[in-house]
Amino acid sequence: MPEPWSDRQVILAIALTLILVLGLVLGSVSHNRKQQAPMLWRDTPPSKTTPLAI
């Protein structure tokens, strides 16, 4: 049966896992921002309301 891990090894494993996960999340967020087109706002032109002829 394998020996149990020491407390330092468990804390180190948890810390490395958190760093890896945060790095992947931040990397994918910045990568997705570069792919998306910038949002361009424009004002809609005023609609010309004319009475409908029946």
C-alpha positions as YAML, in Angstrom:
chain: A
units: angstrom
residues:
- id: 1
  name: MET
  ca: [0.00, 0.00, 0.00]
- id: 2
  name: PRO
  ca: [1.46, 3.44, -0.92]
- id: 3
  name: GLU
  ca: [2.47, 5.79, 1.84]
- id: 4
  name: PRO
  ca: [0.11, 8.72, 2.50]
- id: 5
  name: TRP
  ca: [1.20, 12.16, 1.36]
- id: 6
  name: SER
  ca: [2.52, 14.66, 3.87]
- id: 7
  name: ASP
  ca: [0.62, 17.87, 4.56]
- id: 8
  name: ARG
  ca: [3.14, 19.92, 2.56]
- id: 9
  name: GLN
  ca: [2.71, 17.70, -0.48]
- id: 10
  name: VAL
  ca: [-1.08, 17.98, -0.32]
- id: 11
  name: ILE
  ca: [-0.96, 21.78, 0.01]
- id: 12
  name: LEU
  ca: [1.56, 22.00, -2.84]
- id: 13
  name: ALA
  ca: [-0.61, 19.80, -5.07]
- id: 14
  name: ILE
  ca: [-3.70, 21.94, -4.33]
- id: 15
  name: ALA
  ca: [-1.78, 25.18, -4.96]
- id: 16
  name: LEU
  ca: [-0.36, 23.93, -8.26]
- id: 17
  name: THR
  ca: [-3.81, 22.78, -9.36]
- id: 18
  name: LEU
  ca: [-5.33, 26.17, -8.57]
- id: 19
  name: ILE
  ca: [-2.54, 27.99, -10.43]
- id: 20
  name: LEU
  ca: [-3.00, 25.72, -13.44]
- id: 21
  name: VAL
  ca: [-6.77, 26.20, -13.51]
- id: 22
  name: LEU
  ca: [-6.54, 29.99, -13.09]
- id: 23
  name: GLY
  ca: [-3.90, 30.15, -15.82]
- id: 24
  name: LEU
  ca: [-6.08, 28.19, -18.22]
- id: 25
  name: VAL
  ca: [-9.14, 30.33, -17.46]
- id: 26
  name: LEU
  ca: [-7.29, 33.61, -17.87]
- id: 27
  name: GLY
  ca: [-5.59, 32.36, -21.01]
- id: 28
  name: SER
  ca: [-8.84, 31.34, -22.63]
- id: 29
  name: VAL
  ca: [-10.56, 34.62, -21.70]
- id: 30
  name: SER
  ca: [-7.81, 36.77, -23.24]
- id: 31
  name: HIS
  ca: [-7.70, 34.47, -26.30]
- id: 32
  name: ASN
  ca: [-11.47, 34.80, -26.84]
- id: 33
  name: ARG
  ca: [-11.31, 38.59, -26.58]
- id: 34
  name: LYS
  ca: [-8.85, 38.76, -29.46]
- id: 35
  name: GLN
  ca: [-11.13, 36.68, -31.70]
- id: 36
  name: GLN
  ca: [-14.31, 38.66, -31.13]
- id: 37
  name: ALA
  ca: [-14.98, 41.67, -33.30]
- id: 38
  name: PRO
  ca: [-15.09, 44.95, -31.41]
- id: 39
  name: MET
  ca: [-18.56, 46.14, -30.53]
- id: 40
  name: LEU
  ca: [-19.32, 49.23, -32.53]
- id: 41
  name: TRP
  ca: [-22.17, 51.41, -31.38]
- id: 42
  name: ARG
  ca: [-24.04, 53.48, -33.86]
- id: 43
  name: ASP
  ca: [-27.08, 55.64, -33.57]
- id: 44
  name: THR
  ca: [-30.05, 54.50, -35.55]
- id: 45
  name: PRO
  ca: [-31.25, 57.13, -37.98]
- id: 46
  name: PRO
  ca: [-34.53, 58.77, -37.07]
- id: 47
  name: SER
  ca: [-37.36, 56.98, -38.77]
- id: 48
  name: LYS
  ca: [-39.39, 59.07, -41.17]
- id: 49
  name: THR
  ca: [-42.97, 58.56, -40.25]
- id: 50
  name: THR
  ca: [-45.35, 59.06, -43.10]
- id: 51
  name: PRO
  ca: [-49.03, 58.28, -43.05]
- id: 52
  name: LEU
  ca: [-49.96, 55.12, -44.82]
- id: 53
  name: ALA
  ca: [-52.20, 55.53, -47.84]
- id: 54
  name: ILE
  ca: [-54.96, 52.98, -48.02]
...
